[in-house]
Amino acid sequence: MTAPEVLDCRGRRCPLPVIALARRLPELPVGTLVRVLADDPAAAVDLPAWCRLRGQEFVGQVDGPDGPGFDVRRRR
Amino acid sequence: MNASPVYLDAASAAPLHPVARQALLAALDDGWADPQRLYAPARRARQLLDAAREAAAATLGVRPDELSFTPSGTAAAHSAVLGGLAGRRRVGSGLVHSAIEHSAVLHAAERHVAGGGTATSIPVDRVGRIDLDAWSAAVRAPGTALAALIAASHEVGTTQPIAEAGAACATAGVPLYVDAAQVVGHAPVPAGWSVLTASAHKWGGPPGVGLLVVRKGTRWESPWPMDERESGRTPGVVNLPAVVAAAASLRAAAADAAARGARLARLVDRIRARVATEVPDVEVVGDPEDRLPHLVTFSCLYVDGEALLHALDRRGFAVSSGSSCTSSTLRPSHVLAAMGVLSHGNVRVSLHQDTTEADVERFLTELPGIVAALRAEAGVVGL
């Protein structure tokens, strides 16, 4: 598995991480995995909710040395 | 241009009921003495306090000696949780509560856990209804001392299956505490509880008065230092004029709750339908059927909640929000998080007896343009 595309939204308040994902995802091929780094507490709620509303796949949360990461796969 | 004000935040504080104002002014003249003392002004104050208790108890269908007044709904909730646990400490130290309780209940639970107790949070589904199987299993677990369930969500309006949850508690022999702050004075309180709390400024009474009801036979022990007032359940002298106003307005609010609720529920239906169709990319949250008559919540994708509140305020609309940017802790609403619904761009609209159809129409007419302007400003149109 290749390293996922990373979207660094650390220090940015919601809804900015969601907006960044909504801008970036359509530029990538279907099937691409994107990791959104976001330390705003609302990201853990809003990124999965956005995926549900937009029919994209929320893969899960990964907490690494860079802080909370949220993996999303483009499905459509 | 100043828009005429439209107050749509009754779930935070309902405008003072006219009956509350009259009762408050009368009681300021008549109810200033300490009701515990043995002279004429004190006896007059005692009569007012007794009458207020009887009126509030009759409205709720409980005995007067089961009902105590508290200095706030928050104080009542703290007493309900900590007193309910203290009274059952021989059974165990387990507290079961829904994930969407009011923060007053959750903060009391944190205190309980910090003191060595345990707390089990029961998840809710997408519309904010508890998982009854998980609830029933948790209340049956050995050592469960108390279960706490909010009657209806103050944030999204979903009503909980109190009868079913209470039946599970009764089978397990665990007392059920119901936070009925958004229901009392608005809708009938479902049966099945042992301890109940409410807050006067949610039904049009003055702020600074809560209700704590402990049914006969319930093991409840005051978590506060000893004080003989209010059957030993609330320390300190109650704010008698405010208590009198709270009881009078509760009776008045409950008397026409059915008609008012039906009118407001139709307005809420209209808001739910029109917001969903006329504002693009909006999520209307909470149960569309089993809900409070006067409250509706929705979230607007890509919109900053604080900016939305300010924009609405500039147009004269007073609403509240569960978005993180509008909270002092900068955390999103734990209720929206537990439901897994969008937390940014969130607006809670809650109606009251003075809300008119014209108020709602103006809100619905202006909202789409306000949201569109904020999205255009943020450059998120078409995302």
Chai-1 contact restraints between the chains, C-beta under 6 A:
chainA,res_idxA,chainB,res_idxB,connection_type,confidence,min_distance_angstrom,max_distance_angstrom,comment,restraint_id
A,C14,B,H344,contact,1.0,0.0,6.0,A-B,restraint_1
A,P15,B,Y302,contact,1.0,0.0,6.0,A-B,restraint_2
A,P15,B,H344,contact,1.0,0.0,6.0,A-B,restraint_3
A,I19,B,Y302,contact,1.0,0.0,6.0,A-B,restraint_4
A,I19,B,V380,contact,1.0,0.0,6.0,A-B,restraint_5
A,A22,B,L383,contact,1.0,0.0,6.0,A-B,restraint_6
A,P41,B,R331,contact,1.0,0.0,6.0,A-B,restraint_7
A,A42,B,S324,contact,1.0,0.0,6.0,A-B,restraint_8
A,A42,B,P332,contact,1.0,0.0,6.0,A-B,restraint_9
A,A42,B,S343,contact,1.0,0.0,6.0,A-B,restraint_10
A,V45,B,P332,contact,1.0,0.0,6.0,A-B,restraint_11
A,V45,B,A337,contact,1.0,0.0,6.0,A-B,restraint_12
A,V45,B,S343,contact,1.0,0.0,6.0,A-B,restraint_13
A,D46,B,L342,contact,1.0,0.0,6.0,A-B,restraint_14
A,D46,B,S343,contact,1.0,0.0,6.0,A-B,restraint_15
A,D46,B,H344,contact,1.0,0.0,6.0,A-B,restraint_16
A,A49,B,V341,contact,1.0,0.0,6.0,A-B,restraint_17
A,A49,B,L342,contact,1.0,0.0,6.0,A-B,restraint_18
